[in-house]
Amino acid sequence: MDRRLLPTSIRARYTLVMVVLSVLGYTAIGIGVDVIVRATIERDSFQDTQRAATEWIGAMRSPVPAQPVTSSRVPYLQLVDSLGSVVTASQGAEGWPPMSTLRPPYNNRIQSRTQCANGRCLMLTASRVSQQEADQLWNGDTHIVYAAMSRPDLLGTARLEFLITASVLAATILTAWAVWVLVGRTLRPVEAMRGQVAEITVSDLSRRVSQPPGDDEIARLARTANQTLARLEHAMERQRRFGSMVSHELRRPLTGLRTQLEEALLFPDADQSRALQDALSTAEHMQAVIEEMLMLAQISTGTRTVEPVDLAGLAEEEAAKSRDGAPVRLHTGREVTVVGNRVQLAGVLANLLANAQRHTRTAVEVTVERSGDRAVVTVQDDGDGIAPEDRERVFQPFVRLGDGRRRDPAGSGLGLAICRAVAEAHNGTLTIEDSRQGARFTMRLPLSNTRR
């Protein structure tokens, strides 16, 4: 069936489907009821005619028995001899010719049928008198007893089918109405949520959909929608803050680059080589900032290649690359393996080591160990440390403390933000913990055998 012909409304589609199924189901039930009712009426009618014929035969005492007394159910009785002549008949069948030509054989003495003649339909039983009774009463001449009743109106007309058809239509209409009402009530909260979601705009993501009570599918849908809206609001707010910080951080080097180029144009007699070198240095700084911003955005998307990574071995590799700065003392135990992106995790270790080497006085202590179901990497320096009120600020993009600007004037302020984003993308954490001296950066990641 062409889907374009189906109603667009779920409520209408469900009602239409239920109407079709109801018609098919109720029709099948109706046919079954019709067959059962007809069969029951026929069975009961023939049982009555058979009983009447048998009782009259049992009451016969002479060759010409007296006129039988009949019931209102079976008013027609006849005794017919072997020549087809009526010997005697009930009052209702008096003067009638033989009611039937049916003559059952001795091996099947009682037979029933419905027969119509002369505008009258009878339900009739023909019962052959037993040979013993024929010998006693008619010298062995066989006789037939006919017992009949008028066919009931339900069997002779379409009244039963009309009633069943009307019942099927009524039941179908009732079912369609019930489905229409129930589906409408079920979908009413969904329609309300749709209207509420339609009113939510990018400029105002603080609104939420109404959540019905309970824990059914619609309640879970409302909760999921609110959770999605909350994540979207958080992402948009983070994007706004990030965009604001990016524009702020790039405005200064862009202004400086423009100033340098304008000076080179305004003063052609000045040292052009020096001006170009300054402009190139500014452009390189901007390029580094942009690349780090792209890296931070890529990490936030969660698209990365993962593999088993031995953090102890990775720390040894990064420590070996950091020989130009303060000495690095590495403390590792047994194998500490996580599942993650090797390049990103190596970048975190390299950044933390470089940061610790800039601020330490003597050496940097690096520890890689297990703690329960977590891998713990600690990078400790013995410098001045970071004040408690600044320990979260340093992980924000473009935030740089005074000592950091002095020790690394060319830094972008994105290094620690990238490190934390990598840790969170690996379902871990990166924090600054208390220490007796210096700054203690601690990264915790799920071990490979517990990661989901």
Secondary structure, DSSP 8 states (H G I E B T S, - for coil): --GGGS-S-HHHHHHHHHHHHHHHHHHHHHHHHHHHHHHHHHHHHHHHHHHHHHHHHHH--SSS-------SS--EEEEE-TTS-EEEE-STTTT---S------GGG-EEEEEEEETTEEEEEEEEE--HHHHHHHHTT---EEEEEEE--HHHHSSHHHHHHHHHHHHHHHHHHHHHHHHHHHHHHHHHHHHHHHHH-BTTB--------SSSSHHHHHHHHHHHHHHHHHHHHHHHHHHHHHHHHHHHHHHHHHHHHHHHHHH-TTS-HHHHHHHHHHHHHHHHHHHHHHHHHHHHHHT----EEEEHHHHHHHHHHHTTTSS-EEEEE-S--EEEE-HHHHHHHHHHHHHHHHHH-SS-EEEEEEEETTEEEEEEE--SS---GGGTTGGGSTT---HHHHHH-TT--S-HHHHHHHHHHHTT-EEEEE--SSS-EEEEEEE-TTT--
